[in-house]
Amino acid sequence: MNKELFIEKMTEVLDCEQEITMDTLLQDIEEWDSLSFVSFLAMVNVNTGKKIEPMKVREAQCIDDLFKLTIE
Amino acid sequence: MITKIKNVEISVISTAFPKRQESVFEYCDGLVTEREAMRLAKNTGFERLRISDDGVTTCDLCLAAAENIFRNVDVKCEDIDGIIFVSQTPDYILPATSHLLQAKLGLNNDIIAIDINQGCSGYIYGVNVASMLVSTGQCDTVLLCVGDTISKLTNKNDRSTRTIFGDAGSATIIKKGDKELKFNFSTFGEKYNSIIVNNSSHRKYLGGGDFVGYLTLNGMEIMNFTLDEVPSNIEELLKYFKINKDDIDLFAMHQANKLILKSLCERLGVNDEKLSFIAKSIGNTSSASIPLVISDVNVKNKILKNVMMCGFGVGLSVATVLADLSGTIILETVSV
């Protein structure tokens, strides 16, 4: 999954009105909550087959941190 | 554990849910805004929930489903020589609810009555034990009652449980026949803590928190578990019995939520016609969700020769059975 597709998928996961970039801080996104955590895991699993540790999702600070989890 | 049981059939399936139906937004008054309720509904798929009143238990819902069978199908109370009740919301810690149902239904005294403590995969466990009773010749006709009233275990301040769980019961007749049931069970007790009601019985929880005594879910653990273990359980069963996935007419999956089912469609490479989310106006009803899928109006006209029923969740656990339901009488869901 490249960065462009990742941003597209994250916009669907978050279902928010604000524009998302790789630098967007997760704390600035109102919709980044337990529902989005689960939705993010599902999106990554379905698109890459990867299983990401819940702790790493909670530790992420920005969208790019989440992207890095998908290519580790 | 892969196994098969011969010379049985699932002859009748009946379901019941409470009359009371609440919109998630109204039911979770003060817990979610209207926009949050809409966002939740888009992801979880649940817009309305079937909620039992205080005086209505799982036993009552299963009783209604069973009475519906005796009223509408040529099965008599005196034909039943075994009753199984599967639930995690029984009437009492003791006595067993199967005994209460035996009396309420007026079943014979010389029958075997068993309670099984299982949740999301409970329907498959019930079908397995009932089929064993029949195939060993111990029983001719078993009444399997499966259901839960998980809404009674949710905390009104917990968004992750309060917004998804509904209540329902079911009754199924399993008797001697010429069919074969193919099972696969997987057990992950090491993940027991992912779905739990602490302080619900004798093991005391020493930690604090507002949700002690209520159902708690670890959403991320469950999502990872489900997307790993459910496809592998199903694929293992198909491979063992040399069955092509395309030959499965229906995947009747536990209705955990829409996001999970949509993701399972992708992981299994199955379309949502065959693996549907039908619980939009019911909720996640734990052990009752699989018979509710079979009873769904949109499923009734489908070919049900090869039906893969799969329960997954609390335990943690995955349980699957491949069954021929082409001769099964499926009754319309009753409201209690």
Interface residues (C-beta under 8 A of the other chain):
Chain A: D15 E31 S34 L35 F37 V38 S39 L41 A42 N45 V46 K51 I52 P54 V57
Chain B: R39 L40 K42 N43 T44 R159 S160 N218 G219 M220 E221 M223 N224 L227 D228 L259 I260 K262 S263 E266 R267
